[in-house]
Amino acid sequence: QVRLVESGGGLVQAGDSMRLSCAASGSTFSGYIMAWFRQAPGKEREFVALIDWNGGRTHYADSAKGRCTISRDNAENTVDLLMDSLRPEDSAVYFCAASPTYSASTYKQPAKYNSWGQGTQVTVSS
């Protein structure tokens, strides 16, 4: 497993941008696909974005398409999520996750990821 630590959350206003970062350690970072999930109070953890081992493939939740960009730097062992045009409904704890395997049918399922960060709070005020 890989150890993940998120950073970059905080309080912003609607319409602002925010970059979240996730630093990985403890294993070969390029051997994992990376994803971002989020969880709002009282709601299930939901998929936001994914990037494959070398960045050649990305997926986004419908709510993230056009507003979010996921990227990774395998030399620095980091994966970022840039979020633009933030909305109050984007408020949640954002988690970084890693999986050594990819499946087109299951990548949105949190159970498919075996490493998680502690999460970082994002709050968007209206």
N, C-alpha and C positions, 0 to 999 in steps of 0.2 A: 504494500500500500504506500501511497504518497501522502505526505503531510501538507495540508493546505491552510493558508492564512490569508483572509480577506482584509482589504483596507479601502478607504475612500468614501465610505458612507457619510451621511450627515443630514442636515436640514437645508432644503433649498426651496425656492419658490416655483410655482407652476411656470412652465416655459423655459426654465433653466436647464443646463446640461450638467452631467456628472459622470466621472470616470471611476469605476470600481476596478480594483486590481486584486489579483490572487497570486500569492507567491507559493511555489511548491518546493518541497525538499524531501529527501529520504529515499527517492527512487528515480529511475530514469524518466524524466518528464516527457520526453518525446514518445514514450511508450503508452501514453494515455490520451484518449480523447477527453476534452474538457468542456464543461457546461456550467451555465449559471441557472439557478433556480431562485424562486422567491416565495415567501410565505407571509401573508398578512394575518393579523389576529383573527382567529376563528375560521380560517380557511386552510385548505390543503396546500401543500407545497406544489408549486407549479413551475413548469419548464419555461425558460426565457430564451436561451440561446445555447448553441453548441458549436464547437470547432473541432475538426478531426486532428490527427496526429501532426500533420505538417501544415495545417491551415488551408488545405485545398478544398475543403468542404465545410460549409456552415449551414446551420438551420436556425430559424427564428420562430418564436411563437407569433401568432397573428398580431398580438398586442405590441410586439416588439419590432415587427417589420417596418422599415422606413425610419425608425427612430433609434434603433440600437445597432451597434457594431461590435462584434466580438473579434478579438485578435489575440495572438499568442507570440511569444518570443522564446523559442526553445533554447537559445543561448543563455537567456536570463532566467529561465524557468518561471515565466509569468504568463498569466492570461488576463486580459483586460476586457471590461465591458463599458463601452461608451454609450451613454444614454442621453438623447436630445429630447427637447420639447417635453420635459417631464410633466406628468399630470398627478393630481392628488391620489388617483387610484393606483399609481405606481408605488405608493408607500408600502413598504414591506421590509422584512429582513431578507437580504440577498445572500445566497449561499453559492460557493464555488464547489464543484464536484468533479470527480475524475473516474474514468472507467477504462480498463485496458482493451475493452472490446466495443464494437459498434454494431448496432442493428437498426435498420431503417424503420422497423416496426415497433421498437421498444425504447428508443432513445429519450422519449419524453417521460419515462417512468423513473421516479427517484430510486426505486429499488434496484435499478440496473447499475447504479454507481456505488462503488465500494469505498470511496474516500470522500470526506466532506470537510469543509472548513467550519468554523464556529459561527459564521454569519456576520454581516454588517448591516446596520439599520439605515434605511433610506426613508426620509420623511419629506414629502412634498406638500407645501402649504399652498392654499388657494388664494 
